[in-house]
Amino acid sequence: MFPRPARRLPLTAALLALVGSLAIGAWAGPRDAAEPHRPVRITPVPSAAGTSTPLSGYAVQSTAKVSDSAAAVSSPGYPARDWYPAGPRSTVLAALLANGVYADPFHSTDQQKIPRADFEVPWWYRADFTVGDTRQRTSLDFSGVVSAADVYVNGRQVAKAAEVTGAYTHHELDITSLVRPGTNTVAFLVRPNDPLKDLTMGWIDWIQPPPDQNMGIVRDVLVRRGGPVALRDAHVVTELAVPKLDTADLTVKARARNDTDAPVTAEVAGSVDGTAFRTTVSLAAHETKTVTFSPADTPGLHLTDPKVWWPAGMGGQPLYDLDLTATVAGTTSDTAHETFGIRDVKAPLDSDGARQYRINGRKLLIKGGGWSPDEFLRWDPAYVEDRLKYALDLGLNTLRLEGHLEPDEFFDLADRHGVLTLPGWECCNKWEGQVNGGEKGNRWTDADYPVAGASMAAEAARLRDHPSVVSFLIGSDFAPDAKIEKTYLDSLESADWPTPVVSSASDRSSPRLGSSGMKMTGPYDWVPPGYWYAKREGGATGFNSETSAGPSIPTLDTLRRMMTPAELDTLWKDPDARQYHRSPSPVFGTLKIYDDALAGRYGAPTGLTDYVRKAQLAQYENVRAQFEAYGRNATDQDRPATGVIHWMFNSGWTSLHWQLTDRYLDQNGSYFGAKKANEPLHIQYSYDDRSVVVVNNRPAAAKGLTARATLYDPDGTQRYDRTVTGVAVDGSGAHGTPLTLPSSVSGLARTYLLRLVLTDAHGAEVSRNVYWLSTRPDTLDWDGTTWYHTPTTSYADMKGLASMAPVPVTATATTRSSDGTATTTVTLRHGGSGRTPALLTDVHLVDGRGKPVLPVRWSDNEVSLWPGESVTLTATYRTADLRGSAPAVRVSGWNTPERTVPAA
């Protein structure tokens, strides 16, 4: 995020999913109950060469409670009595939460009750594994230690914390000489984490930071078995012919390493897409050589009609498999497997200096959100996949990971679903401590450069074959200096990094890479919808790497789960109150800017329910405007928009800001505003020049469309109506402007409604969009702009919405289920006899207790209906999430009384 003063405070997917489901402390998504206390499983390790087995879990305990020696603790048979079981990827606090030591830290201020002093000393992580024989070589392979650890095996130290340091550094420790038949023990003495001092992970101002600062082991520790020759670093370099996409050249690389004291000859054989290849390599004692297969020696690696990988909505997501085997004297010594995709990514700077991504030769407007893991780094593949599906449901194509680079399975899922990712290092701590001016984060010492280089090398090797990864940002708020940049670029080049490397996420340059082509001009707090249309600051021009109007108040269901009645009372009554669930930052500690705008535009809230319903209108209109402005301006000749990352997509805990979906996966006005703005064929209103625009995000052109715009007073009195036929719009993000609304309309109320309807050549409605507007505009004080917002000196008058008469909306619903998936179909009908429309009618799927069924994907929601109109919506979800009860739908809206109807 933007450099600013006083800002932030301190395997395979299937196997790992199975291990995760069985492991102690594994997290089964957004729930509140702690898991039962169970003993730690001993991990059986097969003898076969080429196997990699993740440890299935640990026993953990504070060194403040363990007086025994490291040799004793790390020896088989050590009685780890009163230790806590932990999963295979677990921070200390995640383990304690799973064991019920503390109350739900996402509720109220309960996290403040967890004593931080408990995590200022090292903690032991101890695991046992069994080996049937010792004829094969054995090694420990791991990364994800936060922040450093001494490592012991069977009573002997095999690595020191000075060597095993940094969350992203990769380590392989040869433990062959220590392994014995039967039970073996590995123990990590994990040091406390301090993101200001260590090259690890921090939370900046996103959430209240966890008391343990995520100390622990958050990725798998693998026990590898192999013969004399190991295969490492297997990957495929792809070169796709652009723009024809009719051929692709593949180059397969791997390192063959002789782990013995004698010379050895190995045969390395492999296959890709039915093409087999092999070679013989001679290795001196402990020698490593790179083995390469290319079209020059293997013609089958020159593919004709390759299966090209595309982002979702642009094509399919085919993947290829690479398999390699090293044999010595006819016996398997090691194996390697990689999955990869074929695609081409370029991101040149346009004539205005903005970074413009091209996928397989086609321009792409990056529309994304900032990704957050769970606050305690608990990994749940189903929960992650649910959020990725939400991103696609919203019409997003990209997720930005500022630090917190998720496990391999995250990128596997992104590959499968066609979600682009922008990983990179984080700001405001040690990662940018050398270059971030007056912000927090210690300056680097000579010892930090090798850690940074090793971190970059490890992440490059891990991510390079994932087609979903389209860049790496080696800086966030600040670009690296020459020495740091060289450290990173040398590692990336050695790893055959295939996609653009960006100097920073802000408008900064580094010596070799030059300009980032991105901007980080905010806002991060409330601005009015019209802000986004100005081609300045955070408005819709160039590539804005992180921005939003800040607060995103959840639904009442979520608010009541995360806050006490007293806290909820303060939420709507006191804008100056510190909100624990917003941010530890002094800048973002309250909701004052947001609350003042809410009251100024919509009227002072009369209660919690009124506050929340006004918040949903405000969030819907603002998020919609943000994405609509960037979508409209993407094909401009003058300073086009090339990318926007909504800050953020989700939150790692129960939050009041920076989220399109909340921790529990409930959907509020922010969610449906984004979904509306990003629909494939979309009609929208422009706040800057009153134009009505049709944006076509489909690949093919659209013809024979009809656009209609109608203005109404809040009571439904029609004041203006115009229809334009024969509208045609090219595809791939092009837009057309069928009409512009007049600057004034006789008799129009100060607060008024605009209904836009787009129909196809057959008269079927393909897009509907309803705005609430005012003849009195929001007025921005551009000269008063700060790094986090632009002040509003006078507000648009939306208070006329309060005069809208209550309108009954009837609902009928049915549900069908198949193969574990349920679909509820809901038909809403305006049931009133007058002229008043039903504004922003929300439908929530609920179970027999009236609790939301989540996650759920709606075809549309928060819809507005005029008298006589009806609409049919569908909701898709897992049948199991009903928990055995019959489904129902709860209908409510701005001026629609709440009611719940059965949906069985």
GITACOR-V805029 format. One record per residue. N is the residue number from 1. SS is DSSP state (H for helix, E for strand, L for the rest). BURIAL is 1 if it has 9 or more other C-alpha atoms within 8 Angstrom, else 0. D_FIRST is the distance of its C-alpha to the first C-alpha in Angstrom with 2 decimals. Layout:
# GITACOR-V805029
[[N,SS,BURIAL,D_FIRST] [N,SS,BURIAL,D_FIRST]]
This chain:
# GITACOR-V805029
[[1,L,1,0.00] [2,L,1,3.78] [3,L,0,6.59] [4,L,0,8.70] [5,L,0,11.86] [6,L,0,12.85] [7,L,1,9.73] [8,L,1,9.54] [9,L,0,12.88] [10,L,1,14.35] [11,L,0,33.28] [12,L,0,33.51] [13,H,0,31.94] [14,H,0,35.30] [15,H,0,36.30] [16,H,1,33.07] [17,H,1,33.05] [18,H,0,36.62] [19,H,1,35.89] [20,H,1,32.98] [21,H,0,35.33] [22,H,0,37.88] [23,L,1,35.81] [24,L,1,35.80] [25,L,1,32.69] [26,L,1,31.45] [27,L,0,29.38] [28,L,0,30.86] [29,L,0,27.97] [30,L,0,27.06] [31,L,0,30.10] [32,L,0,31.06] [33,L,0,34.15] [34,L,0,34.11] [35,L,0,35.95] [36,L,0,39.44] [37,L,0,40.11] [38,L,0,41.48] [39,L,0,42.58] [40,L,1,40.50] [41,L,1,41.83] [42,L,1,43.23] [43,E,1,41.87] [44,E,0,44.69] [45,E,1,43.95] [46,L,1,46.15] [47,L,1,48.14] [48,L,0,47.59] [49,L,1,45.99] [50,L,1,42.69] [51,E,1,41.52] [52,E,1,38.18] [53,E,1,38.26] [54,E,1,35.33] [55,L,1,36.29] [56,L,1,36.73] [57,L,1,35.59] [58,E,1,35.90] [59,E,1,37.48] [60,E,1,35.13] [61,E,1,36.03] [62,E,1,34.89] [63,H,1,36.57] [64,H,0,37.50] [65,H,0,39.95] [66,L,0,41.12] [67,L,0,43.59] [68,L,0,44.86] [69,L,0,44.24] [70,H,0,41.72] [71,H,1,44.75] [72,H,1,46.07] [73,H,1,42.86] [74,L,1,42.29] [75,L,1,45.89] [76,L,1,47.27] [77,L,0,49.01] [78,L,0,46.98] [79,L,0,47.31] [80,L,0,43.74] [81,L,0,45.10] [82,L,0,42.78] [83,L,0,39.73] [84,E,1,37.18] [85,E,1,36.95] [86,E,1,33.53] [87,L,1,32.42] [88,L,1,31.84] [89,L,1,28.06] [90,E,1,27.50] [91,E,1,25.66] [92,H,1,28.09] [93,H,1,27.06] [94,H,1,27.22] [95,H,1,30.77] [96,H,1,31.72] [97,H,1,30.51] [98,H,1,32.50] [99,L,1,35.47] [100,L,1,35.30] [101,L,0,34.76] [102,L,0,32.30] [103,L,0,32.00] [104,L,1,29.32] [105,L,1,26.09] [106,L,1,24.56] [107,L,1,27.28] [108,L,1,27.22] [109,L,1,26.29] [110,H,1,28.23] [111,H,1,25.47] [112,H,0,26.03] [113,H,0,29.58] [114,L,0,28.72] [115,L,0,29.57] [116,H,0,26.85] [117,H,0,29.66] [118,H,0,30.85] [119,H,1,27.94] [120,L,0,28.24] [121,L,1,31.03] [122,L,1,31.27] [123,E,1,32.29] [124,E,1,34.75] [125,E,1,34.24] [126,E,1,37.66] [127,E,1,38.91] [128,E,1,42.28] [129,E,1,43.13] [130,E,1,46.53] [131,E,1,47.89] [132,L,1,51.27] [133,L,1,52.11] [134,L,1,50.77] [135,L,0,52.02] [136,L,1,48.55] [137,E,1,45.84] [138,E,1,43.04] [139,E,1,39.46] [140,E,1,36.36] [141,E,1,33.28] [142,E,1,29.87] [143,L,1,26.19] [144,L,1,23.81] [145,E,1,25.14] [146,E,1,22.79] [147,L,1,23.01] [148,E,1,26.42] [149,E,1,30.00] [150,E,1,33.61] [151,E,1,35.38] [152,E,1,39.05] [153,E,1,41.53] [154,L,1,44.99] [155,L,1,45.03] [156,E,0,43.80] [157,E,1,40.48] [158,E,1,39.04] [159,E,1,35.69] [160,L,1,34.16] [161,L,1,30.75] [162,L,0,30.18] [163,L,0,30.53] [164,L,1,28.80] [165,E,1,25.41] [166,L,1,21.85] [167,L,1,20.85] [168,L,1,20.93] [169,L,1,24.00] [170,L,1,27.08] [171,E,1,30.51] [172,E,0,34.05] [173,E,1,36.77] [174,E,1,40.42] [175,L,1,42.33] [176,H,1,45.50] [177,H,0,47.75] [178,H,0,46.69] [179,L,1,46.92] [180,L,1,50.18] [181,L,1,51.78] [182,E,0,50.96] [183,E,1,48.19] [184,E,1,45.50] [185,E,1,42.72] [186,E,1,39.21] [187,E,1,37.30] [188,E,1,33.85] [189,E,1,33.39] [190,E,1,29.66] [191,L,1,28.03] [192,L,1,25.59] [193,L,1,21.87] [194,L,1,19.58] [195,L,1,15.97] [196,L,1,16.02] [197,L,1,19.16] [198,L,1,19.19] [199,L,1,17.56] [200,L,1,17.28] [201,L,1,14.99] [202,L,1,13.20] [203,L,1,11.89] [204,L,1,9.40] [205,L,1,9.87] [206,L,1,10.79] [207,L,1,14.44] [208,L,1,17.07] [209,L,1,17.00] [210,L,1,20.26] [211,L,1,22.97] [212,L,1,23.63] [213,L,1,20.05] [214,L,1,21.10] [215,L,1,23.76] [216,E,1,26.12] [217,E,1,26.79] [218,L,1,24.58] [219,L,1,26.10] [220,L,1,29.78] [221,E,1,32.14] [222,E,1,34.69] [223,E,1,38.29] [224,E,1,39.42] [225,E,1,43.11] [226,E,1,44.44] [227,L,1,47.32] [228,L,1,47.74] [229,E,1,45.25] [230,E,1,41.66] [231,E,1,39.51] [232,E,1,35.85] [233,E,0,32.92] [234,E,1,34.52] [235,E,1,32.61] [236,E,1,33.37] [237,E,1,32.27] [238,E,1,32.75] [239,E,1,33.57] [240,E,1,34.00] [241,L,1,36.10] [242,L,0,34.12] [243,L,0,34.95] [244,L,0,38.14] [245,L,1,36.66] [246,L,0,40.24] [247,E,1,39.97] [248,E,1,37.65] [249,E,1,38.24] [250,E,1,37.27] [251,E,1,37.26] [252,E,1,37.48] [253,E,1,36.64] [254,E,1,37.09] [255,E,1,37.97] [256,E,1,41.39] [257,E,1,41.76] [258,E,1,45.09] [259,L,1,44.74] [260,L,1,48.38] [261,L,0,50.50] [262,L,0,52.64] [263,L,1,52.28] [264,E,1,51.70] [265,E,1,51.80] [266,E,1,49.62] [267,E,1,49.52] [268,E,1,46.11] [269,E,1,46.39] [270,E,1,43.98] [271,E,1,43.54] [272,E,1,41.15] [273,L,0,42.24] [274,L,0,45.89] [275,E,0,45.90] [276,E,0,47.16] [277,E,1,46.99] [278,E,0,48.10] [279,E,0,48.67] [280,E,0,50.17] [281,E,1,48.38] [282,E,0,50.10] [283,E,1,48.18] [284,L,1,49.35] [285,L,1,48.80] [286,L,1,45.09] [287,L,1,44.23] [288,E,1,41.33] [289,E,0,41.54] [290,E,0,39.35] [291,E,1,41.28] [292,E,0,40.55] [293,E,1,41.99] [294,L,1,41.53] [295,L,1,43.39] [296,L,0,45.55] [297,L,0,47.19] [298,L,1,46.48] [299,H,0,47.05] [300,H,0,45.89] [301,H,1,42.30] [302,E,1,42.53] [303,E,1,41.87] [304,E,0,43.29] [305,L,0,41.82] [306,L,1,38.88] [307,L,0,37.14] [308,E,1,33.79] [309,L,1,30.64] [310,L,1,28.73] [311,L,1,25.80] [312,L,1,27.23] [313,L,0,29.03] [314,L,0,29.75] [315,L,0,32.22] [316,L,1,32.96] [317,L,1,31.31] [318,L,1,34.16] [319,L,1,33.67] [320,E,1,35.93] [321,E,1,37.10] [322,E,1,37.85] [323,E,1,40.41] [324,E,1,41.69] [325,E,1,44.49] [326,E,1,45.84] [327,E,1,49.49] [328,E,1,51.68] [329,L,0,55.43] [330,L,0,55.02] [331,E,0,52.88] [332,E,1,49.25] [333,E,1,47.13] [334,E,1,43.60] [335,E,1,41.76] [336,E,1,38.34] [337,E,1,36.78] [338,E,1,33.72] [339,E,1,32.69] [340,E,1,31.14] [341,L,1,30.75] [342,E,1,31.74] [343,L,1,29.35] [344,L,1,28.05] [345,E,1,24.47] [346,E,1,23.79] [347,E,1,20.78] [348,E,0,22.16] [349,E,1,20.82] [350,L,0,22.77] [351,L,0,24.75] [352,L,0,21.90] [353,L,1,19.60] [354,L,1,17.55] [355,E,1,17.35] [356,E,1,20.03] [357,E,1,20.62] [358,E,1,24.28] [359,E,1,25.69] [360,L,1,29.32] [361,L,1,29.65] [362,E,0,28.46] [363,E,0,25.53] [364,L,1,23.02] [365,L,1,20.58] [366,E,1,17.66] [367,E,1,17.41] [368,E,1,15.29] [369,E,1,13.28] [370,E,1,10.84] [371,L,1,13.37] [372,L,1,14.08] [373,L,1,17.21] [374,L,1,19.64] [375,L,1,18.70] [376,L,1,21.66] [377,L,1,21.10] [378,L,1,24.40] [379,L,1,25.16] [380,L,1,27.15] [381,H,1,27.64] [382,H,0,29.10] [383,H,1,26.25] [384,H,1,23.73] [385,H,1,26.03] [386,H,1,26.36] [387,H,1,22.64] [388,H,1,22.74] [389,H,1,25.76] [390,H,1,24.00] [391,H,1,21.35] [392,H,1,24.37] [393,H,1,26.11] [394,L,1,23.34] [395,L,1,23.75] [396,L,1,20.36] [397,L,1,20.57] [398,E,1,17.31] [399,E,1,15.09] [400,E,1,11.84] [401,E,1,11.88] [402,E,1,8.93] [403,L,1,11.64] [404,L,0,14.49] [405,L,0,16.46] [406,L,0,19.26] [407,L,0,23.00] [408,H,0,25.07] [409,H,1,26.30] [410,H,1,22.97] [411,H,1,23.07] [412,H,1,26.81] [413,H,1,26.26] [414,H,1,23.69] [415,H,1,26.33] [416,H,0,29.04] [417,H,1,27.36] [418,L,1,25.85] [419,L,1,22.17] [420,E,1,19.96] [421,E,1,17.16] [422,E,1,14.19] [423,E,1,13.79] [424,E,1,11.91] [425,L,1,11.07] [426,L,1,8.38] [427,L,1,6.62] [428,L,1,8.20] [429,L,1,11.63] [430,H,1,14.47] [431,H,1,12.90] [432,H,1,11.47] [433,L,1,14.01] [434,L,1,16.11] [435,L,1,13.91] [436,L,1,11.30] [437,L,0,13.85] [438,L,0,14.43] [439,L,1,11.72] [440,L,1,13.26] [441,L,1,14.31] [442,L,1,17.75] [443,L,0,18.68] [444,L,1,20.23] [445,L,0,23.97] [446,H,0,26.24] [447,H,0,26.21] [448,H,1,22.52] [449,H,1,22.84] [450,H,0,25.27] [451,H,1,23.15] [452,H,1,20.12] [453,H,1,22.59] [454,H,1,24.25] [455,H,1,21.09] [456,H,1,20.26] [457,H,1,23.94] [458,H,1,24.21] [459,H,1,21.31] [460,H,1,22.51] [461,H,1,26.00] [462,H,0,24.96] [463,H,1,22.93] [464,L,1,24.75] [465,L,1,27.53] [466,L,1,25.46] [467,L,1,25.66] [468,L,1,22.74] [469,E,1,20.34] [470,E,1,19.69] [471,E,1,17.28] [472,E,1,15.54] [473,E,1,12.24] [474,L,1,13.19] [475,L,1,9.96] [476,L,1,6.22] [477,L,1,4.86] [478,L,1,8.65] [479,L,1,11.69] [480,L,1,14.49] [481,L,1,17.66] [482,H,1,20.95] [483,H,0,22.12] [484,H,1,19.09] [485,H,1,18.86] [486,H,0,22.57] [487,H,1,22.30] [488,H,1,20.01] [489,H,0,21.94] [490,H,1,25.26] [491,H,1,24.44] [492,H,1,23.28] [493,H,0,26.35] [494,H,0,28.66] [495,L,1,27.47] [496,L,0,28.25] [497,L,1,24.69] [498,L,0,25.42] [499,L,1,22.36] [500,L,1,20.02] [501,E,1,17.75] [502,E,1,14.63] [503,L,1,13.56] [504,L,1,9.78] [505,L,1,7.40] [506,L,1,7.36] [507,L,1,10.87] [508,L,1,12.08] [509,E,1,15.16] [510,E,1,16.79] [511,L,0,20.57] [512,L,0,21.90] [513,L,1,19.50] [514,E,0,18.93] [515,E,1,16.51] [516,L,1,13.68] [517,L,1,14.91] [518,L,1,11.54] [519,E,1,9.79] [520,L,1,6.56] [521,L,1,8.95] [522,L,1,8.56] [523,L,1,10.58] [524,L,1,9.60] [525,L,1,13.21] [526,L,1,16.58] [527,L,1,17.80] [528,L,1,21.11] [529,H,1,21.69] [530,H,1,22.92] [531,H,1,19.60] [532,H,1,18.52] [533,H,1,21.60] [534,L,1,20.98] [535,L,1,20.02] [536,L,0,17.71] [537,L,0,14.24] [538,L,1,12.77] [539,L,1,16.31] [540,L,1,17.84] [541,L,1,17.93] [542,E,1,16.36] [543,E,1,13.60] [544,E,1,10.61] [545,E,1,8.28] [546,E,1,6.92] [547,E,1,9.06] [548,L,1,12.02] [549,L,1,14.49] [550,L,1,13.37] [551,E,1,16.47] [552,L,1,18.50] [553,L,1,21.76] [554,L,1,23.55] [555,L,1,27.21] [556,H,0,29.94] [557,H,1,30.80] [558,H,1,27.46] [559,H,1,27.29] [560,H,1,30.75] [561,H,0,29.84] [562,H,1,26.90] [563,L,1,28.20] [564,L,0,31.56] [565,H,0,33.77] [566,H,0,33.17] [567,H,1,29.39] [568,H,1,29.81] [569,H,1,32.10] [570,H,1,29.59] [571,H,1,26.90] [572,H,1,28.87] [573,H,0,30.75] [574,L,0,28.39] [575,L,1,25.14] [576,L,0,24.79] [577,L,1,25.01] [578,L,0,22.36] [579,L,1,21.34] [580,L,1,21.00] [581,L,1,19.75] [582,L,1,16.77] [583,L,1,14.62] [584,L,1,15.54] [585,L,1,13.31] [586,L,0,15.74] [587,L,0,13.78] [588,L,1,13.80] [589,L,1,17.06] [590,L,1,19.37] [591,L,1,19.89] [592,H,0,21.55] [593,H,0,19.83] [594,H,1,20.27] [595,H,1,23.75] [596,H,1,24.95] [597,H,1,24.15] [598,H,1,25.81] [599,H,1,28.88] [600,H,1,28.97] [601,H,1,28.96] [602,H,1,30.79] [603,L,1,32.69] [604,L,0,32.40] [605,L,1,32.35] [606,L,0,35.74] [607,L,0,34.70] [608,H,1,32.21] [609,H,0,33.31] [610,H,1,33.09] [611,H,1,29.60] [612,H,1,28.39] [613,H,1,30.27] [614,H,1,28.84] [615,H,1,25.31] [616,H,1,26.03] [617,H,1,27.24] [618,H,1,24.28] [619,H,1,21.76] [620,H,1,23.96] [621,H,1,24.26] [622,H,1,20.61] [623,H,1,19.19] [624,H,1,22.27] [625,H,1,21.71] [626,H,1,18.13] [627,H,1,19.45] [628,H,1,22.76] [629,H,1,21.51] [630,H,1,19.59] [631,H,1,22.68] [632,H,1,25.10] [633,H,1,23.48] [634,H,1,23.06] [635,H,1,26.52] [636,L,1,26.67] [637,L,0,28.25] [638,L,0,26.27] [639,L,1,22.50] [640,L,1,22.19] [641,E,1,19.24] [642,E,1,18.41] [643,E,1,15.61] [644,E,1,13.48] [645,E,1,11.43] [646,E,1,12.09] [647,L,1,9.55] [648,L,1,11.37] [649,L,1,14.71] [650,E,1,16.10] [651,L,1,15.89] [652,L,1,17.17] [653,L,1,19.43] [654,L,1,21.12] [655,L,1,18.50] [656,L,1,18.70] [657,E,1,15.35] [658,L,1,12.89] [659,L,1,15.66] [660,L,1,18.17] [661,E,1,20.47] [662,L,1,21.02] [663,L,1,21.92] [664,L,1,25.52] [665,L,1,24.83] [666,L,1,26.21] [667,L,1,25.42] [668,L,1,24.88] [669,H,1,24.62] [670,H,1,21.03] [671,H,1,22.36] [672,H,1,25.41] [673,H,1,23.81] [674,H,1,21.68] [675,H,1,24.84] [676,H,1,26.89] [677,H,1,24.65] [678,L,1,24.47] [679,L,1,28.15] [680,L,0,29.92] [681,E,1,32.14] [682,E,1,30.82] [683,E,1,32.11] [684,E,1,29.78] [685,E,0,29.90] [686,L,1,28.02] [687,L,1,27.12] [688,L,0,27.31] [689,L,0,30.75] [690,L,1,32.31] [691,E,1,32.80] [692,E,1,33.37] [693,E,1,31.80] [694,E,1,32.46] [695,E,1,29.76] [696,E,1,31.17] [697,L,1,28.82] [698,L,1,31.91] [699,L,0,33.09] [700,L,0,36.45] [701,L,1,37.33] [702,E,1,38.47] [703,E,1,41.70] [704,E,1,44.07] [705,E,1,41.49] [706,E,1,42.24] [707,E,1,39.73] [708,E,1,40.73] [709,E,1,39.10] [710,E,1,40.67] [711,E,1,39.96] [712,E,1,41.20] [713,E,1,41.60] [714,L,1,40.32] [715,L,1,43.94] [716,L,1,44.08] [717,L,1,46.08] [718,E,1,45.41] [719,E,1,44.79] [720,E,1,43.85] [721,E,1,44.15] [722,E,0,43.81] [723,E,0,44.07] [724,E,1,43.44] [725,E,0,44.93] [726,E,0,44.67] [727,E,1,40.90] [728,E,1,39.68] [729,E,1,36.16] [730,L,1,35.31] [731,L,1,33.15] [732,L,1,29.82] [733,L,1,27.69] [734,E,1,30.22] [735,E,1,31.00] [736,E,1,34.05] [737,E,1,34.84] [738,E,1,38.12] [739,E,0,38.26] [740,E,1,36.80] [741,L,0,37.51] [742,L,0,39.62] [743,L,0,38.13] [744,L,0,40.56] [745,L,0,42.79] [746,L,0,45.93] [747,L,0,45.99] [748,L,1,42.44] [749,L,0,41.14] [750,L,1,38.21] [751,E,1,36.27] [752,E,1,37.04] [753,E,1,36.23] [754,E,1,35.72] [755,E,1,36.79] [756,E,1,36.07] [757,E,1,38.03] [758,E,1,38.12] [759,E,1,41.17] [760,L,1,42.31] [761,L,1,45.67] [762,L,0,47.38] [763,L,0,46.17] [764,L,0,43.78] [765,E,1,40.62] [766,E,1,37.54] [767,E,1,34.88] [768,E,1,34.97] [769,E,1,32.36] [770,E,1,32.99] [771,E,0,31.24] [772,E,1,31.95] [773,E,1,31.86] [774,E,1,33.27] [775,L,1,35.37] [776,L,0,33.42] [777,L,1,29.92] [778,L,1,26.68] [779,E,1,26.28] [780,E,1,22.96] [781,L,1,22.65] [782,H,0,20.61] [783,H,0,21.46] [784,H,0,19.91] [785,L,1,16.39] [786,L,0,13.65] [787,L,1,9.88] [788,L,1,10.12] [789,L,1,13.44] [790,L,1,16.70] [791,L,1,19.73] [792,E,1,22.68] [793,E,0,26.01] [794,E,0,28.26] [795,L,1,27.90] [796,L,1,29.56] [797,L,1,32.56] [798,L,1,32.39] [799,H,1,34.87] [800,H,1,37.63] [801,H,1,36.36] [802,H,0,37.80] [803,H,0,41.25] [804,L,1,41.13] [805,L,0,44.09] [806,L,0,43.62] [807,L,1,44.14] [808,L,1,45.27] [809,E,1,43.68] [810,E,0,45.85] [811,E,1,44.57] [812,E,1,46.35] [813,E,1,44.76] [814,E,1,45.97] [815,E,1,44.53] [816,E,0,45.43] [817,E,1,44.36] [818,E,0,44.65] [819,L,0,43.54] [820,L,0,41.34] [821,E,1,39.50] [822,E,1,40.39] [823,E,1,40.08] [824,E,1,40.75] [825,E,1,41.82] [826,E,1,41.62] [827,E,1,43.42] [828,E,1,42.51] [829,E,1,44.98] [830,E,1,44.98] [831,L,1,47.96] [832,L,1,48.51] [833,L,0,51.43] [834,L,0,49.90] [835,L,1,47.42] [836,L,1,44.25] [837,L,1,41.55] [838,E,1,39.71] [839,E,1,36.06] [840,E,1,33.21] [841,E,1,35.45] [842,E,1,33.66] [843,E,1,35.33] [844,E,0,34.46] [845,E,1,36.27] [846,E,1,37.66] [847,L,1,39.98] [848,L,1,43.25] [849,L,0,41.63] [850,L,0,39.54] [851,L,0,36.28] [852,E,1,33.78] [853,L,1,34.34] [854,L,1,31.00] [855,L,1,29.55] [856,L,1,31.17] [857,E,1,30.64] [858,E,1,32.18] [859,L,0,33.46] [860,L,1,32.36] [861,L,1,32.01] [862,L,1,31.66] [863,E,1,34.29] [864,E,1,36.42] [865,E,1,40.18] [866,L,1,42.95] [867,L,1,46.55] [868,L,0,48.23] [869,L,0,45.07] [870,E,1,44.07] [871,E,0,41.36] [872,E,0,41.27] [873,E,1,38.12] [874,E,1,37.76] [875,E,1,35.80] [876,E,1,35.56] [877,E,1,35.01] [878,E,1,36.56] [879,H,1,40.01] [880,H,0,39.54] [881,H,0,36.82] [882,H,1,39.64] [883,L,0,40.99] [884,L,0,44.52] [885,L,0,44.51] [886,L,1,45.20] [887,L,1,42.32] [888,E,1,42.12] [889,E,1,39.94] [890,E,1,38.82] [891,E,1,38.68] [892,E,1,37.25] [893,E,1,35.73] [894,L,1,35.16] [895,L,1,38.91] [896,E,1,40.16] [897,E,1,41.68] [898,E,0,40.43] [899,E,0,42.81] [900,E,0,42.83] [901,E,1,45.09] [902,E,1,46.12] [903,L,1,44.76] [904,L,1,46.92]]
